[in-house]
Structure formats: C-alpha cells, structure tokens
C-alpha cells in the first residue's frame, strides 16, 4: 500500500514528525514500512515542456522531431519515439545534462542525423508509475518551464506499507492517519477541494448529500436500481450527476495520484480513485447514457453471459459470479472491474456513481476465477466499512463537481434491506492486565481504545462495553481482539523484557501434541532435519480435489507426506547436495462418506539419501541402506509406544499409506502394531525421484500417529535390574520362505516372561546349510526380577522355544 506523506498531513494536520519517524512508528503499530521514497529525488532538473510542433523524422519511420518550449522563451529540438505526441500538449521535459532517477544521463546527441537536446519522459522513466507505453501527458493548466516536482506536488515522500489481510482499514490514507495522528480519529479532517478552475482550496462547506433508503429497489435520477442478491451485496448506493465535462484532471489531483504511483486517466475516474485511496471505499462511475433502460440490477450472471471489461478483454461469466447489469447485459463484474460498454470517456456528460458493499468471499472467488486482481477487488476481498459508504459517496460527488462540474440530482439512493448492527464487545480491564502482564490502568485502557475509534458505551465495575467501528468489524470480534488493540497502542517496546512470576496452567497438553514432540526430538537427535511442505499437490499425489485451487497444477490435498519431502529432496540434489535427511510431521487428507468432510490423519514421514553421517578424511562413510531404514522404523516404534511393533516385508496392499509408483518393487517394509498396518517404508523408485546419476539411493518411511499411540506412549518408570541375566545363542536353520520376524515373534511368544531381550547377530548361507535354508543366529537374554535363574529353567524354556519353532515354521536348531 502506497501512502503519500503530504496527503497524510492534509488529513491530520497534527502530524508533525518526519517520514522516517512515522515509518518507525508504523512498524511498532503492526504495519511495517517496506520502502520510503523521496519523489523529488532525481527530478530536480525535469520541467514542464510544451510541444510547439511535431513532424516525422526524415530518416526514421517511428521517430518524430518535436519543437519543445521549455520556458523562458527557450525552444529546443527533441527526437521522440513515442507513438503519439500532441502539438500544444504539456509533457515532462528533461534537458540535456539531466540524470534521470534510474541513472540514465542525457546528453545532446545526433539520432539518425538529427540532434536531440533532451527527452520527453514517460512515467516509468521518471519512476512515477508503471506506464512506459507513451509520454506522460500533463494537465493543461500547468505553467511552462515550471519544475515538475512543484507543478505536480511531488516534493513528497512515498511510504510503502506492508498491510496484513486482517487490517483493510490501513489500505487508505485516513486509516493510516488515524493510527498516527496525535488525537487519533478525532484529529482527522477531510480537506475541502479547490473550486472549478482553481488550484486553491476553499473552506466553503458543501451540503451533505441526502439519501433515500429503500429495501429492494428504487429510482435515482430516472434510473431504476434493484438488488436481487442481498447476501452478496448487503448495501448499494447510487447517485446521478448530469452535465459533467470529462477532461484531464487538474494538476493537484493528477499530482496527488502520481504521488502514490497511480496513473491519471480523466477527472471523473481520478475522482473515484482519489476517494478509494483516501477513505478505502471502491467506487465506480458509469456513463449514464450508455446504460440500457436506464437501469441498474445487482444479480448473478446468467448462463452463457460474458462481458468485455475495461482492460478490453472479453471474459466468460459463471452463474455464481455477481454482476452489475443494465436492463439487458452486464456492465460490470461486481467488486472487480467495470465493463468497457459503460466506460466514462470524453463524450460522457451524465454519470451514475456506484458505491457498494460486496461480500468478501464472493469477490475473492470471482477475482480468482477470472484471474483478475484490481485495487477494488483487493479491498472488497478484505472488507470495507459498510457504515462509511454515505460519506464516501458524498466525498466523490463533491470532488466530481469540483473538477468536472455538473449537478447532482436532489438525492442519492441507498438500497439497504437490513442495516448492520455490530454487537458490543465487553472488555474486562483486569483481564487486560492479567493477559499482558502490564499495570495498565482502566482510564488508560479507555483512552487507548477511543484513540483509534472504539466507542465505549458503558463502563461498570471495570467492564467496558465497546462498540466496534465499521472499519474494524472484520478483525475485532472478541475480548482478546480488544486486548490486542490495547497492547498495540500501548506499545510493544514498553513491555518488560524480564520473565515475571507466572502460574503454570493446570490444563495438560493434548496427548497427540506430546507424541509429536517426542517423535520430533527423536528424529532431530538422529540428525534428521525437519521440513515443511504445502498440503496442495498434483492429482497423482492426492485424492481430495480443491474447489478453488491456487493453481491448476496443484489442485488436490495431499494423501501422503512423502510427495512434499521428495520435492524438497529434488531441490537439494539440484543444488549439488548429496546427503539429504528430512522429516515432516503433518496432516494428510483422505475420502470419507459422501457429503462428509475429508478424513484427516496425522503422520510422520522421513526421507534419507546419501551418507549416514557427515564425511571425514579419516574414514569412508557408507550410504544409507534398507537395514538402516528398518532399524529406524523399529526405534521409532518404541518412541510411539508400540514396542511390540513388527517390521517385516510388505506383502499386502498398503492402501493410502503409499502413493502408487513411489517405492521400488520388492523393497517395501510394513510397520505393524497390534497386527494392524500403521506405516510403510522402502527404497524410493527411480521414476518417483528422478535423481542425477551421482545421487545415492533414497529411502522413505511414513507412519500414522494416532490418539491410541499417544495415550500408551507415556513413559513409565522401570526399576534397574538387581538379578544377573543369562543368555543363550541359537543358530537356527530357517526356510527361505519364512521371514525372520515371524521366527522372532514365535520365540517371544514361546519364551514367556523370562525373556528380556532378543536380537539377531549372525546370518549365514553356504557349506553346511541345506539348499532353501539360511542360518540365522539369535541371542536370547533371560532374567528373573527377584532371583537368579537356574540353568535347567533356562534350558527348559529354550527347549519349549525350539519345539514351537519346529511345529509352526519347520525351523530346527543347526547342528
């Protein structure tokens, strides 16, 4: 949002601070200033020049020779490449020797055989706006030879604010002035406009525009106005002005718009843009004589309708889009852009001014569907002040009469079915002190709120009943919002930077949140870095289609976290980083019953590629392999409180736990808890990652995090053992078709409570092992908690284990 320093001072004369000081204050108030530009910098030598004559260049088809009057009787020849140069018109002229704001230094030069003694400049060349298609046309009432900065009021400073979506009140000068004025909103005055033909303002007061309120429809200046969609357009104001003269804006108005980077179009359109940037209310002017009927109807678009907008692009309309139509066709896309068919031009003499409130969601959806963002839609999407619309309409009528003449009809129409009543919000002064930890008195709280327009209707026993002003109704709805306003106005820099006494809450954290913290600590402790990815994905990575996606390429909600991590891995590999260790804890989305909201799951996903640890000259670092991945899955199972989890080759369909074509065939592992599949792991397939030839293999793991895990993963205290352990090593002949994990499960079940731990320490195939078998050596550790075990007890358990292995799997002890 661009703000003019001089404009602020005109609205709030009490503002005396320099622009740099105001920028610091705005930053502390929550609207940081991104840029501060002194508009006169680099324009000191640019003057107002009049083109006396213009003729084609004798040696170039696209150039012209202009005689320019630069003041004081000096006429110089300029070679110009602009497509249109009008004789007698005024343009910015930079004489030879001038250095333009972009650093271009002009000199007297011969161009195709003719000398050029300077340049007629465009907005872009002067850094006053984006237009570089033609020379910047100046108002005709300027003095030739006058410095451009003085002629256009450019001895000004432009502040570019970063405005958050919840503060649409700061998208205009009066909103910013309210924040900065010493007296707040009480110190703001709307300055009067100069009368026609004058640059001097007058103190004469213009009578307020009378409004006639109707519920559904009414007449204004012979125009029938009807609102057929009260939900999308709760309020619609219209006024008719006859006898206007459409021409270039006077210098003061054009200069004011140039000061905020806006291009001057004509006096009527400039008037609507002026009020937009002054009060934050978008307005639109229709050529009344081009409205069929004449009528105005606020309605949804009919099937098959289209409109050519002001940018001369024909746009197809959908039935859910709100339009402004005359008796037959749409003449504007509501809240977004007007139509070319009713555009105000030089031949216009009668106009209808629209001042409306359009529902933010409706405008946002329409603008996004049309791929069209405008100054108006930007504000409507965030919400405008429905209570301030009459003042905005009166202001624009007053300005049009001052710069374009004409006479407004005796009244304006206000189609307002149900006036909005903002409920009061109660604020406890003691709650302010409790929440902020600052000794802010009741009277100071009252003063801080009143400063920015909050009206305190009642105050009893330390409870304030606050009426929310219309310009903050989209943001302030609860007591805590008012407390935030108090904190903001009080000043965050005034808060103590020491930790004060506090009482811990008695409300326990959510179990699932605690589980996520434990998983995060576990993975970070093993050198894995946390990543974040957006939930919007292409169609092959999601099942839930978005109604209004941000882009056509990512129109679905993710059904797996792996897609985002692989995208981050590709990004790292593209920058030459071979060792990648990433994890993410997030939500995935899955179909549910028809008509119901998508089912959501919390998951953790890990992607590993490259070296197991950072490289060192003293040792060669091995890359991650499938066994590392399996070990990580088993350790993660312990963190999740599913110590009996089983990690084994995946034999069944993983369902939505794995995206199709993600893992290399034959490498997938299943993570089971209580017999249920809760996660999958495996090596990433080449097509899923598209890694360069020098990259190592990539491995991934994804596991569901459930409330059941969270409840049983609470740490428990286990006393240290006081009795000695006894171990036995079993070398077993296991058929190749029998997974080792199945053998381990049978051992645990048969050994009973005396078995403390079990792990594999050897794998052998070769001489001495029959074909179709492999030798797997298990170490079994036994311990009794209260006494020393006898050898015969342990041997009996081992015999029982061997018996069960033989019966269930055909596994025998290797001799």
C-alpha positions in Angstrom: 0.0 0.0 0.0 1.5 3.3 -1.1 0.9 6.3 1.2 1.7 10.0 0.5 3.3 11.9 3.4 1.7 15.2 2.3 -1.7 13.5 1.9 -1.4 12.2 5.5 -0.6 15.7 6.7 -3.5 17.2 4.9 -5.9 14.7 6.6 -4.3 15.0 10.0 -2.6 18.5 10.5 -1.4 17.4 13.9 1.1 15.0 12.3 4.5 16.8 12.5 7.0 14.0 12.6 9.4 13.4 9.7 8.6 10.5 7.3 11.4 8.4 8.8 9.9 8.8 12.3 6.5 7.9 11.0 7.9 4.8 9.4 9.3 3.6 12.7 6.0 4.3 14.5 4.1 2.4 11.9 6.4 -0.6 12.3 5.7 -0.7 16.0 2.0 -0.4 15.3 2.0 -3.5 13.1 2.3 -2.0 9.7 6.0 -2.1 8.8 7.2 0.3 6.0 8.9 -1.7 3.3 10.2 1.3 1.4 10.5 5.1 1.7 11.0 7.1 -1.5 11.5 10.8 -1.8 9.7 11.5 -5.1 11.6 14.6 -5.9 14.9 12.8 -5.8 16.4 12.8 -9.3 13.6 15.0 -10.8 15.1 18.4 -9.8 16.0 19.3 -13.4 12.8 18.0 -15.1 10.5 20.8 -16.1 7.1 21.2 -17.7 7.5 21.5 -21.5 5.0 22.3 -24.2 5.3 20.7 -27.7 5.1 23.5 -30.2 5.2 21.4 -33.3 5.7 17.7 -34.2 6.7 16.3 -37.5 8.0 12.9 -38.8 11.7 12.3 -38.6 13.2 12.5 -42.1 15.4 9.4 -41.6 13.3 7.2 -39.4 9.7 6.0 -39.7 9.0 5.5 -36.0 10.6 8.7 -34.7 9.4 12.3 -34.7 11.0 15.7 -34.4 9.4 18.0 -31.8 10.0 21.6 -31.0 9.6 22.0 -27.3 9.1 25.2 -25.3 11.0 24.6 -22.0 10.1 28.0 -20.6 11.8 31.4 -20.6 11.4 31.6 -24.3 13.8 28.6 -24.9 12.8 26.3 -27.7 14.8 23.1 -28.4 14.6 20.2 -30.8 13.9 16.8 -29.4 13.8 13.4 -31.1 11.0 11.4 -29.7 10.0 7.8 -30.2 6.6 7.9 -28.5 3.7 6.8 -30.8 1.6 9.8 -30.1 2.7 13.4 -29.4 0.1 16.2 -29.5 1.0 19.7 -30.5 0.2 22.2 -27.8 0.2 19.5 -25.1 2.3 19.6 -21.9 4.9 16.8 -21.1 7.7 16.3 -18.7 10.9 17.5 -20.4 14.4 16.6 -19.2 17.1 18.8 -20.9 20.5 17.5 -21.9 22.7 17.0 -18.9 19.9 15.7 -16.7 20.4 12.4 -14.8 17.1 10.5 -14.6 16.1 8.6 -11.4 17.2 5.3 -13.0 20.7 6.6 -13.5 20.4 7.4 -17.2 22.4 10.6 -18.0 21.1 12.6 -21.0 23.4 14.4 -23.4 22.9 16.2 -26.6 23.2 13.5 -29.3 22.6 13.1 -33.0 19.9 10.4 -33.7 19.6 9.3 -37.3 21.1 12.6 -38.5 19.1 15.0 -36.3 20.1 16.5 -32.9 18.1 15.8 -29.8 18.6 18.2 -26.9 16.8 16.2 -24.2 13.9 13.9 -23.7 10.2 13.9 -23.3 9.7 11.4 -20.5 7.3 8.6 -19.6 6.1 7.7 -16.1 8.4 4.7 -16.0 11.5 6.8 -16.9 10.7 9.2 -14.1 9.8 6.3 -11.7 6.4 7.8 -11.1 4.4 4.9 -12.3 4.4 1.7 -14.4 3.4 3.2 -17.7 6.1 3.2 -20.3 3.9 2.9 -23.4 3.8 6.7 -24.1 5.0 10.0 -22.8 3.4 11.2 -19.6 0.7 13.7 -20.5 0.4 16.6 -18.1 -2.6 18.7 -17.2 -3.1 21.7 -19.5 -3.3 24.2 -16.6 0.4 24.0 -15.7 3.0 26.7 -16.2 5.5 26.0 -18.9 9.1 25.8 -17.6 7.9 25.2 -14.0 9.8 22.4 -12.2 7.8 19.2 -12.5 8.1 18.4 -8.7 6.4 21.7 -7.8 3.9 21.5 -10.6 2.6 18.1 -9.6 3.2 18.4 -5.8 6.0 15.8 -6.0 8.0 17.4 -3.2 6.6 14.5 -1.2 7.6 11.2 0.3 6.0 7.9 -0.6 5.8 5.2 2.2 5.1 1.6 1.1 3.4 -0.3 3.8 3.1 -4.0 4.4 -0.5 -4.4 5.4 -1.7 -7.8 6.7 -5.0 -9.2 5.4 -6.8 -8.6 8.7 -6.2 -4.8 8.6 -8.1 -3.5 5.5 -8.6 -0.2 7.4 -4.9 0.5 6.6 -5.5 0.3 2.9 -6.3 4.0 2.7 -4.8 7.3 3.9 -7.5 8.0 6.5 -6.8 4.7 8.2 -3.1 5.3 8.4 -3.7 8.9 9.6 -5.9 7.6 12.3 -3.0 5.5 13.6 -0.5 8.4 13.5 -2.5 11.5 14.4 -1.8 12.8 17.9 -5.5 13.0 18.6 -6.3 9.7 16.8 -9.5 9.8 14.7 -10.6 13.0 16.5 -7.7 14.8 14.8 -8.7 13.9 11.2 -10.2 16.4 8.9 -11.3 15.9 5.3 -9.7 18.9 3.5 -12.0 20.8 1.1 -11.5 20.6 -2.7 -10.5 23.6 -4.8 -13.5 25.1 -6.8 -13.5 24.5 -10.6 -10.7 26.4 -12.4 -8.7 27.0 -9.2 -5.8 25.3 -7.5 -6.6 26.9 -4.2 -8.8 25.1 -1.7 -11.7 26.8 -0.1 -13.3 26.4 3.3 -16.8 26.6 1.9 -18.9 23.7 3.2 -20.8 21.6 0.7 -24.2 20.4 2.0 -24.4 16.7 2.8 -25.8 14.5 0.1 -29.3 13.4 1.0 -30.1 9.7 0.9 -33.4 7.9 0.3 -33.4 4.4 1.7 -35.2 1.5 0.0 -35.2 -2.2 0.9 -35.0 -3.8 -2.6 -35.2 -1.2 -5.3 -35.8 2.4 -6.1 -35.4 5.3 -8.5 -32.5 7.8 -8.6 -32.3 10.4 -11.4 -34.7 8.4 -13.5 -32.6 5.2 -13.2 -34.3 2.1 -11.7 -31.9 0.4 -9.2 -32.6 -3.1 -8.0 -30.7 -5.5 -5.8 -31.5 -9.2 -6.4 -28.8 -10.6 -4.2 -28.9 -9.2 -0.7 -26.4 -11.8 0.6 -23.6 -10.9 -1.9 -24.5 -7.2 -1.8 -25.9 -6.1 1.5 -25.8 -2.4 0.6 -25.8 -0.4 -2.7 -25.7 3.3 -3.0 -26.1 5.3 -6.3 -26.1 8.9 -7.3 -26.6 10.6 -10.6 -24.6 13.7 -11.8 -25.6 15.4 -15.0 -23.7 17.9 -17.1 -20.1 16.9 -16.3 -17.2 17.7 -18.6 -14.7 14.8 -18.9 -11.2 16.1 -19.4 -7.7 15.7 -18.0 -7.6 16.2 -14.2 -6.3 19.4 -12.7 -2.6 19.4 -11.7 -3.3 19.0 -7.9 -5.5 15.9 -8.5 -3.1 14.3 -11.0 -0.2 15.0 -8.8 -1.8 13.5 -5.8 -2.4 10.3 -7.6 1.1 10.3 -9.1 2.5 10.6 -5.6 1.2 7.1 -4.8 2.1 5.6 -8.1 -1.3 5.9 -9.8 -1.8 7.0 -13.4 -4.1 9.9 -14.1 -6.9 8.9 -16.5 -9.5 11.7 -16.5 -11.1 13.9 -13.9 -14.1 11.6 -13.2 -12.2 8.4 -13.0 -9.4 10.1 -11.0 -12.1 11.4 -8.5 -13.2 7.8 -7.8 -9.6 6.7 -7.4 -8.8 9.6 -5.1 -11.6 8.7 -2.7 -10.6 5.0 -2.9 -7.1 5.8 -1.6 -8.4 8.5 0.8 -11.3 6.6 2.5 -10.7 3.0 1.3 -14.1 2.7 -0.4 -14.0 1.5 -4.0 -16.4 3.4 -6.3 -17.3 3.2 -10.0 -18.6 5.7 -12.5 -21.0 4.5 -15.3 -21.7 6.6 -18.4 -25.5 7.0 -17.7 -26.4 7.5 -21.4 -24.9 4.1 -22.2 -27.0 2.2 -19.6 -29.9 0.5 -21.2 -33.2 1.1 -19.5 -31.8 3.1 -17.9 -31.5 0.6 -15.1 -29.0 -1.0 -12.7 -29.6 -4.5 -11.4 -27.3 -6.4 -8.9 -27.7 -10.0 -9.8 -25.9 -13.3 -10.6 -24.6 -13.8 -14.1 -26.9 -15.7 -16.4 -25.6 -18.9 -18.1 -23.5 -18.1 -21.2 -23.1 -14.4 -20.4 -19.9 -12.6 -21.0 -18.5 -9.1 -20.6 -15.7 -7.0 -22.1 -14.0 -5.4 -19.1 -12.2 -2.1 -19.0 -8.9 -3.8 -20.0 -10.7 -4.7 -23.3 -10.6 -8.4 -22.6 -13.8 -10.5 -23.1 -14.4 -12.6 -20.1 -16.9 -15.5 -19.7 -19.1 -15.3 -16.6 -20.3 -18.1 -14.4 -23.7 -18.2 -12.6 -22.1 -17.9 -9.2 -20.4 -14.6 -10.2 -22.1 -11.4 -9.1 -22.5 -8.7 -11.8 -23.9 -5.2 -12.2 -26.3 -5.2 -15.2 -28.4 -2.7 -17.0 -31.8 -3.6 -18.5 -30.2 -6.2 -20.8 -26.5 -7.0 -20.3 -23.8 -7.0 -17.6 -22.0 -3.6 -17.3 -19.5 -4.6 -14.6 -18.2 -7.5 -12.6 -19.2 -6.7 -9.1 -16.3 -5.6 -6.9 -13.7 -6.4 -9.6 -13.8 -4.3 -12.8 -16.3 -2.3 -14.8 -17.3 -3.0 -18.4 -16.0 -1.2 -21.5 -19.5 -0.7 -22.7 -20.3 1.8 -20.0 -16.9 3.4 -19.6 -16.6 7.1 -18.9 -14.9 8.9 -21.8 -14.5 12.4 -23.3 -18.1 12.3 -24.8 -19.7 11.5 -21.4 -21.9 14.1 -19.9 -24.1 12.2 -17.4 -22.8 9.7 -15.0 -24.1 7.3 -12.3 -21.8 6.8 -9.3 -21.9 3.3 -7.7 -20.9 2.9 -4.0 -21.4 -0.7 -2.8 -20.5 -3.2 -0.3 -19.8 -6.6 -1.8 -19.4 -9.7 0.4 -15.6 -10.6 0.6 -15.9 -14.3 -0.2 -18.0 -13.6 -3.4 -15.5 -11.0 -4.7 -12.5 -13.3 -3.8 -14.0 -16.2 -5.7 -14.8 -14.2 -8.7 -11.5 -12.4 -8.9 -9.6 -15.7 -8.6 -11.8 -17.4 -11.2 -11.2 -14.6 -13.7 -7.5 -14.3 -12.8 -8.1 -10.6 -12.3 -6.9 -8.6 -9.3 -7.7 -4.8 -9.1 -7.4 -2.1 -6.5 -11.2 -2.5 -5.8 -11.2 -6.3 -5.5 -8.1 -6.2 -3.2 -10.2 -4.1 -0.8 -13.5 -5.8 -1.2 -11.9 -9.2 -0.6 -10.7 -7.9 2.8 -13.8 -6.0 3.7 -14.7 -2.3 3.6 -16.5 -0.1 6.0 -20.3 -0.5 5.4 -21.1 2.3 7.7 -18.8 4.9 6.0 -20.3 4.4 2.5 -22.5 7.6 2.6 -19.5 9.7 3.4 -17.5 8.2 0.6 -20.4 8.8 -1.9 -20.7 12.4 -0.7 -17.0 12.9 -1.0 -16.7 11.6 -4.6 -19.8 13.7 -5.7 -18.2 16.8 -4.1 -14.9 16.1 -5.9 -16.5 15.4 -9.3 -18.5 18.7 -9.0 -15.2 20.5 -8.2 -13.1 19.1 -11.1 -15.7 18.1 -13.7 -18.7 20.4 -13.0 -22.2 19.1 -13.3 -25.0 18.9 -10.9 -26.1 16.0 -8.7 -29.7 15.0 -8.5 -31.6 16.1 -5.4 -31.0 12.8 -3.6 -29.0 9.6 -3.7 -30.4 6.1 -3.4 -29.5 3.8 -0.6 -30.7 0.2 -1.2 -30.1 -1.2 2.3 -32.5 -4.1 3.3 -31.2 -4.8 6.8 -28.9 -2.2 8.4 -25.9 -3.9 10.0 -25.8 -3.7 13.8 -22.4 -4.5 15.2 -22.8 -6.1 18.7 -20.9 -4.6 21.5 -17.9 -6.5 22.9 -17.2 -6.4 26.6 -13.7 -5.9 27.9 -12.5 -6.5 31.5 -9.8 -4.1 32.4 -8.4 -6.6 34.9 -8.2 -9.2 32.1 -6.1 -6.8 30.1 -3.6 -6.6 33.0 -3.7 -10.3 33.6 -3.1 -11.2 29.9 -0.5 -8.6 29.1 1.3 -8.5 32.4 1.5 -4.7 32.4 0.0 -2.4 35.0 -2.3 -0.6 32.5 -5.0 1.4 34.4 -8.7 1.5 33.5 -8.6 5.0 32.2 -5.5 4.3 30.0 -7.3 1.3 28.5 -10.3 3.5 27.8 -8.1 6.2 26.2 -6.1 3.8 24.1 -9.3 2.3 22.5 -11.0 5.7 22.0 -7.9 7.0 20.2 -8.5 4.7 17.2 -12.3 4.9 17.0 -13.6 2.4 19.5 -16.6 3.8 21.3 -17.1 2.9 24.9 -20.9 2.9 25.5 -20.9 1.7 29.1 -18.3 1.3 31.9 -19.3 -0.5 35.1 -17.2 -2.3 37.7 -14.1 -2.4 35.5 -16.0 -3.8 32.5 -16.1 -1.7 29.3 -18.8 -2.3 26.7 -17.1 -1.3 23.4 -18.9 -0.6 20.1 -16.7 -1.8 17.3 -16.3 0.8 14.4 -17.3 -0.3 11.0 -13.7 -0.2 9.7 -12.6 -2.8 12.3 -15.7 -5.1 12.2 -13.8 -7.7 10.1 -11.0 -8.0 12.6 -12.2 -7.2 16.2 -14.9 -9.6 17.4 -13.8 -10.9 20.8 -12.4 -9.6 24.1 -8.9 -10.8 23.2 -9.0 -8.8 20.0 -9.6 -5.6 22.1 -6.8 -6.6 24.4 -4.5 -6.9 21.3 -5.5 -3.4 20.3 -4.6 -2.1 23.8 -1.2 -3.9 23.6 -0.6 -2.4 20.1 -1.5 1.1 21.1 0.3 0.8 24.5 3.5 -0.1 22.6 5.2 -3.5 22.4 8.5 -1.7 23.1 7.2 -0.7 26.6 6.7 -4.3 27.7 9.3 -5.5 30.2 11.9 -7.9 28.8 12.3 -9.8 32.0 10.5 -13.1 32.9 8.0 -12.3 35.6 6.3 -14.7 38.1 3.5 -16.7 36.5 1.2 -19.6 37.4 1.5 -22.6 35.2 -1.7 -23.8 33.6 -3.4 -26.9 35.0 -4.6 -27.9 31.6 -2.5 -30.7 30.2 -1.2 -30.6 26.6 -3.0 -32.7 24.1 -1.6 -36.3 24.1 -1.1 -36.3 20.3 0.8 -33.0 20.6 3.1 -34.5 23.2 3.6 -37.5 21.0 4.6 -35.3 18.1 7.1 -33.5 20.3 8.7 -36.9 21.3 8.9 -38.0 17.7 10.4 -34.7 16.7 13.0 -34.9 19.4 13.9 -38.5 18.4 14.4 -37.7 14.8 16.3 -34.4 15.4 18.6 -36.3 17.8 19.5 -38.7 14.9 20.5 -35.9 12.6 17.3 -35.7 10.6 16.1 -32.1 9.7 12.5 -31.0 9.9 10.9 -29.7 6.7 7.5 -28.2 5.9 5.7 -28.6 2.6 2.4 -27.2 1.4 -0.6 -29.6 1.5 -1.6 -28.7 -2.1 -0.3 -31.3 -4.6 -0.8 -32.6 -8.1 -3.6 -35.1 -8.9 -1.3 -38.2 -8.7 -0.4 -37.3 -5.1 -3.9 -36.5 -3.7 -7.4 -37.8 -3.7 -9.4 -34.7 -2.4 -10.0 -32.1 -5.1 -10.0 -28.5 -4.1 -13.0 -26.4 -5.1 -10.9 -23.3 -5.7 -7.2 -24.3 -6.1 -4.4 -21.7 -6.0 -3.0 -23.2 -9.2 -4.2 -25.7 -11.8 -1.1 -27.8 -11.2 -1.7 -28.3 -7.5 -5.5 -28.8 -7.2 -5.6 -31.6 -4.7 -4.9 -32.1 -1.0 -2.1 -34.5 -0.2 -2.7 -38.1 0.8 0.9 -38.7 1.8 3.7 -36.6 3.2 6.3 -38.3 1.0 5.5 -36.2 -2.1 6.5 -33.0 -0.4 9.7 -34.5 1.1 10.7 -35.9 -2.3 10.2 -32.5 -3.9 12.5 -31.0 -1.2 15.0 -33.8 -1.9 15.0 -33.0 -5.6 15.6 -29.4 -4.8 18.6 -30.3 -2.6 20.0 -32.6 -5.3 19.6 -29.9 -7.9 21.9 -27.8 -5.9 24.5 -30.4 -5.6 23.7 -31.6 -2.0 24.1 -35.4 -2.0 23.3 -36.0 1.7 19.7 -35.5 2.5 17.9 -36.3 5.8 14.5 -34.8 6.1 11.3 -35.5 8.1 7.9 -33.9 8.4 5.0 -34.2 10.8 1.8 -33.1 9.2 -1.8 -33.9 8.2 -2.9 -36.0 5.2 -6.4 -35.9 3.7 -8.5 -38.9 2.6 -12.0 -39.5 1.2 -14.8 -40.3 3.7 -18.5 -40.8 3.4 -20.3 -38.9 0.6 -21.2 -35.4 1.7 -18.9 -35.5 4.7 -15.7 -33.6 5.3 -12.4 -35.4 4.3 -10.9 -37.7 6.8 -7.6 -36.3 8.3 -4.7 -38.2 9.6 -1.6 -37.0 11.4 1.6 -38.7 10.1 5.3 -38.6 10.3 7.4 -39.2 7.2 11.2 -39.5 6.7 13.4 -39.4 3.5 17.0 -40.4 3.7 19.7 -40.3 1.0 23.4 -40.2 0.9 25.8 -40.7 3.8 24.8 -42.0 7.1 26.8 -39.2 8.8 28.9 -36.3 7.7 32.1 -37.3 5.8 35.6 -37.1 7.3 39.0 -37.6 5.8 39.9 -40.3 8.2 37.2 -42.7 7.2 34.9 -43.6 4.3 31.3 -43.0 5.1 28.8 -45.6 4.0 25.4 -44.6 2.5 22.0 -45.3 4.0 20.6 -48.7 3.1 17.4 -50.7 3.7 18.7 -52.1 7.0 19.3 -48.6 8.4 15.7 -47.8 7.4 14.4 -50.9 9.1 16.4 -50.0 12.3 15.0 -46.5 12.2 11.4 -47.9 11.9 11.9 -50.2 14.9 13.4 -47.4 17.0 10.5 -45.1 16.0 8.1 -47.8 17.1 9.5 -47.7 20.6 9.1 -43.9 20.7 5.5 -44.3 19.6 4.8 -46.7 22.4 4.3 -49.7 20.2 7.3 -51.7 21.3 5.7 -54.9 20.0 5.6 -53.4 16.6 6.6 -55.7 13.8 8.7 -54.5 10.8 8.6 -57.1 8.0 8.4 -57.3 4.2 5.1 -55.8 2.9 3.0 -58.5 1.3 -0.4 -56.8 1.2 -1.8 -53.6 -0.5 -0.6 -50.6 1.6 -3.7 -48.6 0.7 -3.4 -44.9 1.2 -0.2 -45.3 3.2 1.8 -45.3 0.0 1.4 -43.4 -3.3 1.5 -45.5 -6.4 4.9 -45.9 -8.1 6.7 -44.4 -5.1 8.7 -47.3 -3.8 11.0 -49.7 -5.8 9.3 -53.1 -6.2 10.5 -55.7 -3.7 11.9 -53.3 -1.1 8.8 -52.3 0.8 8.5 -52.9 4.5 5.4 -53.0 6.7 5.2 -51.5 10.2 2.5 -53.2 12.2 1.2 -52.5 15.7 -1.2 -55.0 17.3 -1.5 -56.7 13.9 -2.6 -53.6 12.1 -0.6 -51.8 9.3 0.4 -48.4 10.7 3.3 -47.5 8.4 5.3 -48.4 5.3 9.0 -48.0 4.4 11.2 -48.8 1.4 13.6 -47.6 -1.3 12.3 -44.8 -3.5 11.9 -45.8 -7.1 13.8 -44.0 -9.9 10.7 -42.6 -11.5 9.5 -41.0 -8.3 12.7 -39.1 -7.6 14.4 -38.6 -11.0 17.7 -38.1 -9.2 21.0 -37.4 -11.0 23.4 -40.2 -11.7 25.8 -39.3 -8.9 23.0 -39.4 -6.2 22.7 -42.2 -3.7 19.7 -44.4 -3.3 16.8 -42.7 -1.4 14.7 -44.4 1.3 11.4 -43.3 2.9 9.3 -44.1 5.9 5.8 -43.0 6.7 3.8 -43.9 9.9 0.4 -42.8 11.2 0.3 -41.1 14.6 -2.8 -41.9 16.4 -4.5 -41.0 19.7 -4.1 -44.6 20.8 -0.3 -44.3 20.4 -0.4 -41.0 22.2 -2.2 -42.5 25.2 0.0 -45.5 25.7 3.4 -43.9 24.8 3.6 -42.2 28.1 7.0 -43.1 29.7 6.8 -45.4 32.7 9.4 -45.9 35.5 11.1 -49.3 35.4 13.5 -50.2 38.2 17.0 -51.2 37.3 17.6 -55.0 37.4 19.1 -56.4 40.6 19.5 -60.0 39.4 22.0 -61.3 36.9 21.0 -62.2 33.3 21.5 -65.5 31.5 21.9 -65.7 27.7 21.6 -68.4 25.1 22.7 -68.3 21.4 20.5 -70.3 19.0 21.7 -70.9 15.4 18.6 -71.9 13.5 18.0 -73.3 10.0 15.2 -71.1 8.7 13.4 -71.8 5.3 14.0 -69.0 2.8 10.2 -68.5 2.6 9.9 -67.8 6.3 10.6 -64.2 7.4 13.0 -63.7 10.3 10.5 -61.5 12.0 8.0 -64.4 12.2 10.6 -66.6 13.8 11.4 -63.8 16.3 7.7 -63.4 17.1 7.4 -67.1 17.8 10.4 -67.1 20.1 9.0 -64.2 22.1 5.6 -65.9 22.5 7.1 -69.3 23.5 9.7 -67.9 25.8 7.2 -66.1 28.0 8.0 -63.5 30.7 11.6 -64.7 31.4 12.8 -63.5 28.0 14.2 -60.0 28.5 15.6 -59.3 25.0 16.1 -60.9 21.6 18.3 -59.9 18.7 19.9 -61.4 15.6 23.7 -61.3 15.5 24.5 -63.6 12.5 23.3 -64.6 9.1 25.0 -67.4 7.1 24.4 -69.3 3.9 26.9 -71.7 2.3 28.6 -75.0 3.1 26.8 -76.8 5.9 23.4 -75.2 5.2 20.9 -77.1 3.0 19.5 -75.5 -0.1 16.4 -73.5 0.5 17.5 -72.6 4.0 19.6 -70.0 5.7 21.2 -70.0 9.2 20.1 -67.2 11.5 21.7 -66.8 14.9 19.6 -65.3 17.7 20.8 -64.2 21.1 18.2 -64.7 23.9 18.7 -62.9 27.2 16.8 -64.2 30.2 16.3 -62.6 33.6 14.1 -63.0 36.7 13.3 -59.8 38.6 13.6 -61.3 42.0 16.0 -64.2 41.9 18.8 -65.9 40.0 17.8 -68.2 37.2 18.9 -71.8 37.3 20.4 -73.4 34.1 17.8 -76.1 34.0 15.0 -73.4 34.0 16.6 -71.6 31.0 17.2 -74.9 29.2 13.5 -75.8 29.6 12.4 -72.6 28.1 14.9 -73.0 25.2 13.5 -76.5 24.5 10.0 -75.1 24.5 11.0 -72.4 22.0 12.6 -75.0 19.7 9.5 -77.1 19.9 7.3 -74.2 18.8 9.6 -73.2 16.0 9.6 -76.7 14.6 5.8 -77.0 14.8 4.9 -73.6 13.4 7.7 -72.9 10.9 9.7 -76.1 10.3 12.7 -74.4 11.9 15.3 -76.6 13.5 18.5 -75.9 15.5 21.6 -76.0 13.4 23.9 -78.8 14.5 
